[in-house]
Amino acid sequence: MIKFGIMALHLNSENKYVNEIASRAASFGIECFRFIPSQINPVTMLVTGHRYDTERSRWNAAEFPIPDILYDRCFYGDDRHSKQCIPIVSWLKNNPDITFLGYGLPNKLEIYEVLASSPLAPYLPASKPVSLPEEVLNELKRHRKIILKPVNGSGGNGIYYLEVQKEGILAKTEKQGNQVNYLFSIKSKLSRWLESLLTKKKFLVQPYLQLTDDQDRPFDVRVLLQKDANGHWLERGRGIRTGKKDGILSNLSAGGVAAPFRAWVDKVDPSLKNFICEELDELLVKIPAVLEDSFMPLFELGVDIGITKDGAVWILDLNSKPGRKVILQSLPHLQEELFSAPLLYAKKIGSAVQKERKRYNEKTLSN
């Protein structure tokens, strides 16, 4: 039986998703575990976590060897526990006896540098790292409206919008679903605020793109790509995320709502609709290939696409640990596919690992 471990920073993280996977595991010939990286004993190499009891449909506390295949669902912050777990997960990924469902992606800047040297370059908003207030101010002077994004951010957290106005510089961000505005009429105060921001995290700057609907609400397209049981990339679904009026984020965590992509695109002018759909289809084939040519193998990708009113298509973000809310809310009939997908792919790579070990053992026994 394949040993499949779901790894997170908290045992109850993504509880519904993890439970749905675990309840189906036995039917795929898989035994399911969940654990926190920091709960691995470096001496015994045993993990303290939970084993799923199929007969009773519940998790039981248990101690067990590190599972053969790991599904990494760790979402790191700036907290002490995240910093403790990062090197442990890195160590696991370098262990030849452990296989990850997907090995994840590096930070936004490294991804940008790879994509910028590929055929996907025309679809990228120009991005550059900034570490000094003067660098941000120069970009603001040049573009009048800019976006600051954390290099290691996810979920829309820590994104700032800056705009030159008559009264001064407006800075906006969203925290816990609420918009927070700052207006700096004095340049020195803005510089001090930027310096405080830039010393806490690494940021990149982009010119602001007008990615809003006819009601001035930010919106984008979220597409979920995954590998199937044969290891081939396929599109699970695409949905529209729409944020609050005059907001800067479309993320559901920032108060956005999800809707089917088809319902939106069918309202677009037919000639523009065909162009957008063709561009999207082409991008979604190229993106995984470009990424896996430079980085370790992946299992899934959340692709965020921006579309301007004139039909220009932009790659906004790529996430190797995507959520499923947008797809489940806009295309609820796909839930069985989404909950079974990790198990189907785990079964494929698990069988390959077992065959490889069997061949290796046969060779060593004959010598």
ZAVEXDREN-500631 format. One line per field, with one value per residue: x, y, z of N, C-alpha, C in turn. Coordinates in pm, whole numbers, plus 50000, padded with zeros to 5 digits. Layout:
<pts>
n.xx <- c(X|...)
n.yy <- c(Y|...)
n.zz <- c(Z|...)
ca.xx <- c(X|...)
ca.yy <- c(Y|...)
ca.zz <- c(Z|...)
c.xx <- c(X|...)
c.yy <- c(Y|...)
c.zz <- c(Z|...)
</pts>
This chain:
<pts>
n.xx <- c(50084|50055|50215|50099|50155|50020|50132|50146|50152|49993|49793|49520|49493|49339|49120|48875|48938|49159|49037|48853|49022|49151|48937|48890|49119|49180|49040|49201|49414|49581|49735|49667|49822|49872|50072|50295|50588|50779|50739|50886|51108|51445|51629|51513|51376|51106|50763|50539|50205|49898|49712|49492|49190|49016|48796|48657|48631|48793|49059|49344|49570|49913|50236|50474|50679|50835|50619|50620|50545|50490|50263|50289|50153|50223|50203|50387|50471|50593|50646|50785|50751|50714|50967|51113|51020|51079|51360|51346|51159|51298|51515|51378|51300|51537|51592|51658|51495|51239|50951|50805|50477|50456|50716|50708|50745|50993|51050|50858|51020|51226|51072|50970|51203|51270|51043|51056|51261|51161|50922|50696|50734|50612|50369|50400|50376|50603|50859|51053|51303|51292|51457|51505|51364|51397|51410|51150|51014|51117|51006|50741|50728|50774|50564|50329|50119|50156|50230|50320|50460|50509|50800|50799|50533|50185|49841|49755|49839|49991|50017|50056|49912|50012|49969|50009|49869|49690|49684|49891|50071|49890|49847|49737|49613|49497|49359|49255|49017|48938|48981|49266|49377|49637|49751|50004|50130|50365|50687|50902|50781|50654|50881|50995|50795|50802|51061|51040|50865|51010|51224|51125|51034|51114|51048|50890|50836|50575|50428|50102|49821|49516|49290|48999|48640|48329|48216|48413|48544|48808|48919|49000|49114|49110|49279|49292|49538|49636|49818|49725|49624|49811|50022|50006|49957|49655|49366|49170|48968|48832|48774|48611|48735|48613|48664|48602|48432|48638|48852|49173|49234|49133|49113|48953|48991|49012|48761|48653|48445|48341|48280|48149|48373|48273|48025|48105|48272|48103|47961|48125|48233|48202|48429|48640|48612|48683|48953|49058|49005|49160|49416|49436|49414|49648|49847|49809|49897|50165|50277|50317|50513|50731|50795|50859|51079|51277|51255|51196|50988|50630|50298|50055|49905|49808|49691|49688|49527|49517|49292|49254|49030|49048|49115|49375|49598|49737|49987|49953|50012|50160|50099|50208|50084|49793|49465|49125|48883|48775|48726|48562|48344|48253|48233|48092|48040|48278|48398|48452|48655|48855|48912|49001|49220|49491|49537|49521|49744|49941|49929|50026|50298|50383|50371|50568|50795|50806|50852|51104|51256|51231|51366|51620|51674|51678|51902|52104|52091|52181|52447)
n.yy <- c(49881|50222|50481|50786|51116|51414|51730|52005|52330|52339|52102|52101|52242|52344|52170|52054|51994|51819|51612|51519|51411|51211|51041|50911|50773|50495|50353|50384|50231|50344|50458|50708|50992|51270|51551|51774|51942|52004|51809|51586|51346|51383|51193|50931|50932|50917|51022|51226|51241|51225|50936|50819|50659|50446|50274|50384|50640|50861|51062|50939|50987|50919|50755|50733|50614|50846|50917|50768|50926|51270|51537|51861|52112|52344|52669|52945|53202|53499|53415|53249|52968|52904|52971|52779|52547|52565|52495|52224|52114|52163|51993|51747|51747|51704|51447|51135|50913|50995|51109|51390|51505|51738|51975|52243|52605|52867|53203|53499|53669|53507|53334|53519|53598|53366|53331|53568|53529|53361|53244|53349|53604|53848|53857|53936|54164|54431|54384|54457|54425|54606|54789|55021|55339|55542|55405|55311|55556|55660|55485|55543|55808|55771|55603|55688|55537|55252|54911|54743|54440|54171|53973|53713|53666|53553|53479|53740|53890|54169|54341|54654|54950|55235|55578|55879|56178|56496|56596|56461|56157|55867|55572|55240|54945|54612|54467|54193|54184|54447|54776|54980|55307|55540|55874|56066|56375|56493|56439|56336|56198|55993|55861|55768|55593|55407|55311|55177|54977|54840|54736|54528|54327|54171|54331|54360|54579|54689|54837|54976|54797|54844|54652|54605|54565|54675|54801|54911|54724|54521|54243|53905|53609|53289|52994|52647|52413|52074|51764|51459|51110|50990|51157|51375|51718|51891|52102|52181|52360|52693|53009|53324|53582|53839|54149|54397|54710|54969|54851|54682|54420|54097|53864|53595|53584|53847|53940|53898|53760|53456|53341|53159|53123|53103|53234|53497|53541|53493|53722|53900|54087|53906|53881|53968|53789|53542|53591|53629|53377|53207|53305|53250|52966|52896|53001|52849|52601|52643|52749|52549|52386|52559|52628|52376|52316|52463|52441|52213|51912|51960|51932|52067|52382|52713|52953|53291|53520|53833|54050|54312|54586|54613|54363|54271|54029|53923|53763|53729|53598|53296|52999|52735|52601|52600|52719|52593|52716|52902|52746|52542|52692|52816|52608|52368|52099|51977|51877|51606|51529|51709|51636|51377|51392|51438|51185|51007|51089|51046|50770|50698|50797|50667|50396|50394|50454|50228|50024|50100|50069|49795|49699|49792|49649|49388|49399|49445|49212|49022|49059)
n.zz <- c(50000|49917|50093|50186|50259|50389|50425|50640|50804|51021|51192|51141|50911|50606|50643|50541|50272|50304|50450|50261|50068|50221|50286|50052|49996|50053|49857|49642|49697|49887|50185|50417|50569|50794|50885|51066|50960|51161|51346|51297|51414|51431|51507|51533|51298|51284|51264|51444|51421|51242|51148|50899|50971|50795|50831|51048|50967|51052|51195|51364|51633|51587|51556|51305|51024|50793|50532|50198|49980|49955|50001|49976|50155|50286|50399|50421|50658|50820|51069|51362|51364|51092|50993|51121|51000|50726|50653|50722|50544|50309|50347|50340|50072|49949|50009|49884|49918|49945|49779|49635|49566|49418|49361|49407|49361|49325|49455|49352|49199|49095|48940|48759|48624|48484|48318|48177|48001|47818|47563|47677|47762|47651|47783|48041|48312|48343|48576|48865|49121|49432|49683|49807|49908|49716|49474|49445|49433|49195|49006|49048|48969|48702|48608|48736|48848|49043|49146|49440|49528|49755|49730|49822|49866|49895|49813|49785|49996|50157|49937|49773|49641|49471|49391|49211|49306|49307|49567|49685|49745|49709|49890|49891|50048|50128|50409|50587|50440|50435|50304|50332|50345|50276|50273|50153|50185|50210|50093|50243|50450|50313|50218|50457|50539|50328|50361|50604|50526|50326|50462|50604|50432|50113|49810|49485|49208|48994|48699|48728|48614|48445|48540|48557|48588|48427|48640|48789|48947|49063|48872|48778|48603|48731|48689|48724|48695|48665|48698|48540|48591|48433|48434|48268|48186|48253|48220|48491|48544|48499|48646|48728|48930|49126|49277|49538|49472|49350|49475|49520|49501|49382|49514|49690|49963|50024|50016|49769|49501|49335|49001|48715|48440|48179|48189|48207|47977|47766|47741|47626|47339|47034|46852|47011|47218|47100|47047|47309|47427|47264|47317|47592|47592|47456|47624|47856|47787|47740|47980|48203|48081|48038|48303|48422|48277|48390|48666|48946|48917|48899|49043|49038|48943|49010|48806|48753|48559|48404|48234|48016|47926|47651|47572|47611|47739|48045|48243|48573|48817|48947|49111|49300|49500|49490|49591|49599|49598|49410|49181|49287|49376|49143|48962|49077|49016|48969|49194|49271|49093|49172|49437|49406|49240|49356|49466|49250|49101|49291|49310|49061|49062|49287|49219|49024|49176|49344|49155|49064|49296|49330|49104|49166|49403|49302|49140|49328|49481|49305|49287)
ca.xx <- c(50000|50133|50205|50081|50151|49983|50215|50103|50209|49897|49728|49384|49496|49259|49061|48775|49009|49239|48945|48796|49127|49174|48822|48894|49252|49182|48989|49311|49526|49670|49715|49684|49872|49896|50167|50365|50732|50857|50712|50974|51219|51565|51707|51444|51315|50963|50680|50420|50100|49770|49686|49348|49122|48912|48677|48582|48627|48846|49203|49394|49708|50001|50376|50496|50790|50800|50556|50699|50506|50443|50187|50330|50054|50274|50196|50477|50462|50716|50648|50894|50725|50742|51113|51162|50980|51135|51477|51309|51098|51407|51588|51295|51301|51667|51605|51628|51397|51108|50906|50700|50376|50510|50826|50686|50813|51065|50976|50803|51126|51292|50977|50965|51328|51261|50940|51097|51354|51089|50821|50588|50775|50519|50249|50438|50395|50744|50879|51192|51315|51321|51499|51522|51253|51425|51377|51005|50975|51151|50904|50616|50742|50771|50437|50219|50046|50238|50194|50430|50425|50616|50864|50760|50393|50082|49707|49728|49882|50103|50025|50025|49890|50055|49925|50036|49749|49716|49706|50010|50079|49794|49888|49624|49633|49379|49389|49138|48899|48910|49079|49334|49434|49730|49778|50128|50144|50507|50771|50987|50699|50639|51010|51011|50700|50855|51181|50991|50805|51111|51319|51057|51020|51163|50938|50913|50745|50518|50332|49964|49740|49374|49224|48872|48521|48257|48174|48537|48584|48919|48882|49096|49076|49189|49275|49359|49599|49689|49856|49628|49677|49924|50126|49989|49890|49522|49297|49054|48860|48868|48667|48636|48735|48581|48680|48512|48442|48755|48953|49295|49248|49015|49121|48838|49028|48998|48621|48611|48346|48375|48173|48200|48438|48187|47922|48166|48326|47993|47909|48227|48216|48246|48565|48731|48598|48765|49094|49092|49005|49275|49535|49437|49442|49790|49928|49794|49978|50307|50325|50378|50633|50839|50832|50925|51208|51374|51239|51164|50854|50514|50175|49943|49935|49703|49736|49604|49537|49447|49245|49214|48905|49073|49145|49515|49606|49858|50012|49967|50073|50161|50102|50221|49999|49669|49341|49023|48755|48721|48674|48452|48228|48202|48208|48082|48033|48414|48459|48506|48784|48954|48950|49067|49340|49619|49550|49550|49883|50026|49932|50116|50439|50413|50397|50697|50898|50813|50917|51246|51320|51235|51476|51746|51696|51713|52040|52198|52089|52251|52591)
ca.yy <- c(50000|50346|50569|50921|51212|51553|51807|52145|52392|52314|51974|52120|52329|52298|52049|51992|51940|51704|51503|51464|51328|51094|50951|50838|50715|50348|50300|50393|50152|50440|50487|50852|51049|51414|51586|51902|51912|52014|51692|51475|51323|51366|51077|50806|50953|50891|51142|51227|51308|51153|50835|50814|50532|50436|50206|50474|50773|50963|51066|50895|51023|50804|50776|50653|50658|50949|50852|50763|51036|51382|51645|51979|52219|52439|52809|53008|53344|53552|53371|53162|52830|52895|52973|52650|52438|52581|52408|52082|52076|52163|51868|51638|51749|51654|51308|51051|50808|51058|51172|51489|51514|51849|52032|52385|52707|52965|53328|53566|53728|53398|53290|53625|53595|53252|53358|53683|53483|53257|53301|53409|53738|53958|53853|53967|54304|54457|54371|54472|54429|54737|54778|55157|55429|55617|55319|55313|55691|55674|55412|55618|55927|55724|55540|55754|55436|55131|54807|54681|54303|54096|53870|53583|53674|53470|53511|53884|53957|54264|54414|54796|55031|55374|55664|56022|56261|56639|56620|56389|56017|55778|55431|55157|54802|54548|54384|54120|54218|54591|54860|55077|55412|55638|55985|56133|56506|56532|56333|56275|56101|55876|55790|55695|55482|55308|55250|55081|54865|54766|54667|54410|54224|54200|54366|54396|54684|54675|54941|54936|54763|54868|54522|54621|54546|54800|54862|54947|54621|54441|54104|53827|53471|53189|52865|52539|52309|51962|51645|51350|50982|50953|51258|51478|51838|51922|52212|52136|52457|52833|53091|53468|53639|53982|54211|54505|54833|55054|54777|54650|54274|54016|53740|53565|53615|53991|53974|53878|53654|53373|53315|53080|53196|53104|53336|53627|53553|53493|53859|53978|54095|53777|53882|53979|53663|53440|53626|53602|53231|53149|53345|53172|52825|52884|53027|52742|52489|52680|52783|52438|52338|52655|52618|52248|52315|52533|52405|52073|51874|52013|51855|52155|52524|52812|53056|53411|53593|53961|54084|54452|54608|54596|54222|54233|53922|53933|53663|53804|53520|53151|52945|52588|52546|52676|52682|52539|52784|52964|52641|52473|52781|52847|52481|52270|51960|51924|51846|51470|51532|51785|51562|51252|51418|51410|51040|50945|51117|50978|50628|50685|50811|50564|50271|50410|50444|50088|49947|50137|50006|49651|49675|49816|49536|49271|49416|49427|49071|48938|49091)
ca.zz <- c(50000|49908|50210|50133|50368|50360|50516|50657|50923|51129|51165|51090|50794|50492|50699|50453|50156|50349|50486|50138|50009|50307|50282|49924|49977|50055|49730|49546|49749|49951|50326|50426|50693|50790|50991|51061|50941|51285|51430|51258|51508|51348|51553|51497|51166|51294|51267|51529|51345|51237|51045|50874|50995|50693|50884|51138|50902|51143|51212|51494|51662|51561|51522|51185|50939|50695|50417|50074|49891|50035|49939|50051|50164|50385|50359|50517|50690|50879|51208|51405|51324|50948|50975|51170|50910|50590|50628|50734|50416|50211|50372|50289|49925|49904|50051|49767|49950|49956|49655|49654|49461|49340|49438|49433|49284|49407|49475|49233|49117|49021|48837|48656|48544|48393|48218|48096|47898|47744|47472|47753|47804|47618|47867|48178|48352|48376|48722|48909|49266|49492|49823|49859|49877|49594|49359|49433|49391|49052|48929|49064|48883|48564|48569|48806|48925|49050|49243|49514|49567|49824|49648|49876|49908|49833|49857|49779|50120|50153|49810|49787|49521|49491|49281|49223|49299|49330|49710|49729|49701|49772|49903|49933|50065|50184|50525|50639|50362|50442|50236|50417|50261|50332|50181|50192|50119|50225|50036|50345|50525|50225|50215|50584|50536|50234|50420|50704|50452|50249|50551|50659|50329|49980|49722|49346|49165|48859|48662|48753|48498|48470|48524|48626|48505|48398|48767|48857|49042|49012|48843|48701|48573|48802|48622|48797|48613|48741|48621|48553|48636|48345|48444|48165|48234|48200|48286|48569|48530|48511|48702|48739|49065|49122|49408|49576|49393|49377|49549|49443|49496|49348|49592|49774|50101|50041|49997|49630|49474|49220|48904|48603|48331|48061|48206|48178|47842|47669|47729|47556|47195|46976|46796|47124|47292|47032|47068|47451|47451|47196|47393|47716|47562|47418|47744|47955|47740|47747|48114|48277|48013|48065|48444|48452|48207|48474|48807|48977|48870|48969|49030|49010|48929|49002|48713|48759|48433|48396|48100|48009|47851|47508|47545|47637|47839|48126|48347|48698|48925|48933|49246|49298|49607|49472|49656|49507|49621|49289|49093|49354|49382|49009|48891|49186|48968|48954|49323|49276|49022|49249|49557|49367|49158|49424|49488|49120|49064|49390|49273|48944|49097|49386|49145|48956|49279|49387|49048|49063|49412|49305|49010|49238|49494|49221|49096|49440|49524|49208|49293)
c.xx <- c(50088|50107|50208|50064|50115|50047|50171|50166|50119|49818|49587|49379|49419|49183|48965|48843|49086|49149|48883|48896|49140|49060|48819|49020|49251|49136|49094|49431|49629|49633|49754|49727|49873|49985|50225|50515|50812|50835|50788|51088|51345|51651|51643|51387|51168|50888|50567|50313|49970|49770|49535|49294|49003|48783|48591|48572|48675|48999|49238|49538|49796|50145|50408|50621|50743|50740|50639|50672|50444|50373|50211|50222|50093|50270|50272|50447|50596|50732|50761|50876|50753|50892|51177|51136|51046|51257|51445|51249|51204|51490|51509|51301|51433|51691|51565|51524|51254|51074|50794|50604|50416|50612|50816|50769|50890|50985|50939|50912|51197|51201|50973|51086|51327|51160|50981|51195|51293|50991|50703|50616|50674|50395|50277|50438|50542|50761|51026|51196|51345|51358|51515|51402|51273|51388|51226|50958|51006|51049|50770|50616|50726|50631|50312|50134|50129|50181|50322|50384|50540|50670|50819|50614|50303|49946|49674|49774|49998|50120|49981|50009|49930|50020|49960|49905|49785|49752|49833|50011|49980|49851|49768|49670|49505|49422|49260|49009|48863|49021|49135|49405|49530|49749|49898|50141|50288|50594|50853|50910|50676|50767|51031|50918|50749|50976|51140|50935|50912|51213|51257|51052|51088|51043|50985|50806|50702|50434|50190|49891|49593|49296|49094|48756|48449|48200|48294|48575|48702|48873|48995|49039|49167|49169|49351|49407|49652|49734|49753|49697|49794|50037|50119|49914|49752|49462|49175|48937|48915|48747|48708|48633|48711|48587|48578|48535|48556|48861|49075|49313|49118|49009|48998|48866|49016|48855|48571|48508|48386|48254|48232|48262|48346|48080|47976|48203|48216|47932|48006|48196|48275|48388|48669|48730|48687|48913|49138|49103|49124|49405|49547|49475|49590|49880|49926|49864|50126|50359|50386|50508|50752|50887|50908|51056|51317|51370|51206|51020|50743|50398|50059|49989|49806|49757|49638|49631|49456|49408|49196|49088|48925|49119|49289|49519|49741|49867|50042|50041|50063|50184|50106|50146|49864|49555|49242|48890|48693|48657|48554|48326|48168|48167|48197|48077|48172|48474|48517|48642|48891|49001|49024|49200|49472|49643|49584|49696|49980|50039|50027|50262|50479|50445|50533|50812|50916|50881|51067|51320|51332|51350|51611|51777|51737|51859|52138|52203|52169|52402|52651)
c.yy <- c(50125|50431|50714|51020|51352|51639|51953|52201|52375|52188|51990|52215|52265|52169|51978|51924|51813|51585|51438|51373|51197|50993|50867|50754|50563|50288|50309|50309|50238|50455|50633|50897|51201|51452|51725|51873|51913|51897|51567|51464|51296|51246|50947|50810|50911|51022|51123|51308|51230|51052|50827|50672|50524|50376|50300|50616|50883|50955|51020|50941|50899|50850|50682|50701|50765|50880|50865|50883|51146|51487|51769|52088|52317|52580|52891|53157|53391|53508|53272|53017|52809|52886|52843|52539|52446|52492|52260|52033|52071|52034|51748|51631|51700|51508|51216|50942|50863|51126|51270|51485|51625|51921|52183|52476|52801|53095|53395|53621|53621|53345|53392|53618|53481|53281|53470|53644|53371|53323|53366|53554|53849|53964|53891|54118|54323|54460|54390|54478|54571|54715|54914|55244|55502|55537|55316|55448|55715|55604|55484|55743|55889|55678|55605|55660|55307|55034|54755|54544|54240|53985|53730|53578|53574|53514|53659|53959|54052|54337|54559|54861|55174|55456|55810|56098|56407|56666|56553|56249|55934|55637|55353|55013|54744|54452|54325|54165|54365|54671|54964|55177|55500|55749|56062|56263|56556|56413|56261|56172|55974|55794|55708|55574|55369|55235|55145|54957|54777|54694|54539|54294|54269|54224|54377|54498|54659|54797|54890|54910|54781|54739|54523|54597|54679|54866|54900|54851|54543|54298|54036|53687|53380|53055|52764|52434|52200|51851|51535|51221|50933|51054|51366|51597|51851|52037|52157|52232|52598|52912|53237|53507|53789|54039|54321|54629|54921|54984|54750|54500|54208|53889|53719|53598|53764|54036|53958|53766|53581|53354|53234|53168|53210|53212|53475|53640|53555|53631|53951|53978|53970|53776|53888|53850|53556|53464|53590|53453|53163|53181|53263|53026|52804|52903|52908|52613|52519|52695|52664|52389|52428|52641|52489|52232|52378|52490|52257|52041|51927|51916|51944|52300|52604|52924|53173|53497|53722|53990|54229|54466|54592|54454|54180|54135|53928|53817|53739|53727|53372|53092|52793|52521|52617|52627|52635|52611|52838|52858|52571|52560|52806|52721|52367|52124|51896|51873|51705|51462|51600|51707|51432|51274|51391|51260|50967|50966|51051|50830|50605|50692|50709|50432|50277|50396|50299|50000|49974|50070|49856|49617|49690|49698|49409|49277|49389|49284|48983|48962|49053)
c.zz <- c(50000|50032|50162|50248|50321|50468|50519|50783|51045|51094|51108|50970|50677|50527|50604|50334|50193|50384|50362|50068|50089|50298|50154|49909|49965|49923|49618|49590|49819|50099|50350|50566|50680|50909|50966|51048|51070|51380|51384|51359|51425|51387|51506|51356|51166|51309|51367|51456|51353|51122|51025|50890|50900|50748|50970|51084|50996|51146|51354|51512|51647|51542|51408|51110|50841|50573|50289|49984|49977|49949|50025|50043|50276|50328|50463|50535|50743|51025|51234|51357|51174|50923|51024|51068|50771|50567|50639|50603|50306|50223|50318|50136|49867|49942|49934|49792|49961|49824|49687|49536|49363|49425|49456|49345|49377|49418|49342|49141|49034|48911|48723|48565|48443|48281|48124|47986|47814|47645|47545|47794|47770|47707|48012|48204|48390|48527|48755|49061|49314|49638|49888|49822|49745|49469|49336|49380|49243|48964|48934|48975|48736|48522|48630|48891|48923|49154|49308|49561|49644|49735|49692|49919|49837|49885|49856|49902|50096|50022|49832|49649|49554|49368|49311|49206|49327|49476|49763|49672|49780|49774|49956|49950|50122|50294|50580|50571|50364|50375|50333|50325|50342|50229|50234|50114|50125|50184|50143|50427|50444|50224|50342|50589|50445|50293|50524|50637|50389|50336|50609|50560|50200|49888|49578|49308|49021|48827|48685|48622|48533|48441|48604|48529|48485|48523|48853|48968|48984|48984|48768|48679|48653|48730|48707|48698|48705|48646|48646|48596|48552|48349|48338|48223|48171|48280|48359|48551|48540|48562|48706|48887|49053|49263|49432|49488|49444|49462|49462|49426|49457|49432|49679|49920|50130|50014|49856|49617|49346|49131|48789|48495|48211|48070|48175|48031|47736|47649|47654|47407|47128|46923|46908|47206|47230|47055|47210|47477|47385|47270|47522|47691|47531|47541|47839|47913|47763|47890|48189|48214|48042|48210|48474|48376|48294|48620|48822|48934|48961|48956|48988|49004|48933|48916|48718|48636|48442|48252|48101|47923|47700|47473|47564|47754|47911|48225|48476|48806|48894|49071|49240|49413|49602|49560|49551|49516|49493|49199|49157|49359|49245|48929|48992|49141|48954|49084|49331|49207|49106|49372|49524|49297|49231|49443|49359|49080|49162|49357|49156|48987|49203|49322|49078|49055|49324|49283|49045|49179|49393|49210|49080|49330|49417|49176|49210|49489|49430|49211|49427)
</pts>
